[in-house]
Every structure is written in structure tokens, then in C-alpha cells.
Amino acid sequence: MRARTATALASCTLLLGALALTGCNRDSGGGADGGRTVGIDLPRSDSDFWNSYQQYIEKGVEDDGIDALPLTNSQNDIGKLVANVRTLTDQGARAVVMAPQDTGAIAESLKTLEEKDIPVVSVDTRPDKGSVYMVVRADNRAYGEKACRYLGERLGGKGKVVEFQGDLASVNGRDRSEAFASCMADEFPGIRVFELATDWKGDVASAKLQSTLAAHPGVDGLYMQAGGVFLQPTLALLERRGLLKPAGDPGHITIVSNDGIPEELDAIRAGKIDATVSQPADLYAKHALRYARAALDGKKFTAGPTDHGSTIVEIPGGLEDQLPAPLVTKENVDDPALWANRLEKTG
């Protein structure tokens, strides 16, 4: 009798422990069965652009009452991204929002998620292989082309331009670099371009720029593919070398950036840089969450114009919603429609 009683008590203890654990998971956002839960991985925290995106994601989750697990951050490490996605799905995520920075190395994770019938929304980057429910992204080739034409026209088709290339393992780095190079070769052959691979790292860009300026004095222009990581170290270096001259002054280096963060807009106002292409951090977050919910609802989309001023295009393995990304110059830097101006007012 005593043995049976002890066994029964032990079984009850184990059952209560399991129920308590289930309750904790429910409270943490996993949901009773995980059927409506979204897992979100942030790509990095060393970029002002992605930190802004995180603010919009957190606000969207709260405002729209989305059942989301605690955010993870893969810190620009594909190994961490794979581990984070596994953790999110183990915790009950039935849809995943990610922004893989190495777009070639995520294929196996996408295959696993597809086998588990877990839809994926990829933000800002398009995986090289694998199925996705939707890619939320701007036309990155247009980034390179806009930067090329702005610099080419400003420099009158002559001079020397330095380009900070993003990580070429990323589709964004490839798209911007290839488009910039093709445009320069076709439309401004009189401009010499120095391509500096940076792996999206500000310290690498700064070190390589310093070497290039020493070897090739008289640089006329600079294209930074990501202002969020390149802006501050670049401006600091140019200032130390006495090369940070206001726009319109002799010796001014014409600078075009990508991202559209508040610091870039302030630099345009101050005449330190000339232009940027504004990546829509707010729309990335808004539509990533929107498509995650749509996937859980079983909705289907097709190629063509959207109701929010973009175009969905077919890509290998899924669809891509190409959001607008305007060129920002001194003429339109105060436009209240720019997300960075709204971000300044709200937070």
C-alpha cells in the first residue's frame, strides 16, 4: 500500500509540474497550441537601421495584439539564426519572420520549416534557395542605380568614387554592387570606381577608406551601401583628415548612402552628405507582421500591384513585395512622409 501511495504521489507531482510548465509557456506568448504564434528573429543590433526596425516591430506586435514569442537576435551570425529559428519553432511558432544576412546559408533551415508547414516571411533579404511565403523588400538594384546616377550627374561624369560594398554573400550586397557597377560602366565610363568589400562592418570600411585615400588622393565621391553601419565612422575619418567639407564648398566629397536613418537625414541637412536612399524600416515591420498573420490565416497572394503602393513579383520559391524606397536629398529631407522624420517625432 505504501509503495502504491508513493507511486501515485510521484505521478501527481510530475503531472502538476507538466501543467505548470504548459501554463508558463502559454503566458510567455506560445499560446495553448502555438497555432497562432509568430516567431521573430532580428538580424543584428549594431546598425541604427535595424534598431529602428526593431522599434517598429515591437510597436506593431503591441498595437495589433499579435501573439508573438520573445524576439531573438542572430547578431549577423547564420549559426545563431539557425539556432534561434529552431528555438522559436520548439516554443510553438507557427510562422517565422526573419532577415537572413547570409542569404546563401539559410536554405537548409527553410527546407526544415517547409517540411513542418511553417511559413516564412523574409525581411529585406531574399534567400538564394528555399521556399518563402513572402519576401518584404525594396528593389535593391534600384538602390545602386540611384546612387550611381546621383554621383555621376553631380560629378559631371568624371573623377574618382569609392564604394563601400556590403557583404557579397547577401543578395542585397550583390544587387547594390552589381547595379552600381553596371550603371557606372554604361553611363559614366569616365568615373573610376574603387570597390571596397566591407562585410557590412563600419570599422572595416573606415580602415579601407583610409588606405584608399592615402593611395589615391583627390577622391570625389563615396557610395555607402548601408548608412546605419558606415555613416559615423566615415564622417569621423573624413573630419580627422580635413576632408569633411560642406556641400557646395571646394573639395567637398559627394556622398550617397543607403538606409534613410535619422542620422543620415541630419547629415544631409548639415551638408555633410548629399543623399540617401530611404529603406522603409516602418513598412518592413508593418508588412512583415501583416504577411505573417495572412500566412496563418491561409491567405494567398499573386503577382501584381498591391493596395499599399508596391508591386508583388514572382521569385524562385515564392513572392516578393517590392516596397518603394525614395531618394532623399536636401530638397525633400524634411518630408514628413519619410519614416525617419516620424521616428524623431515619436521617439
Disulfide bonds with the S-S distance in Angstrom:
Cys148-Cys183 2.15
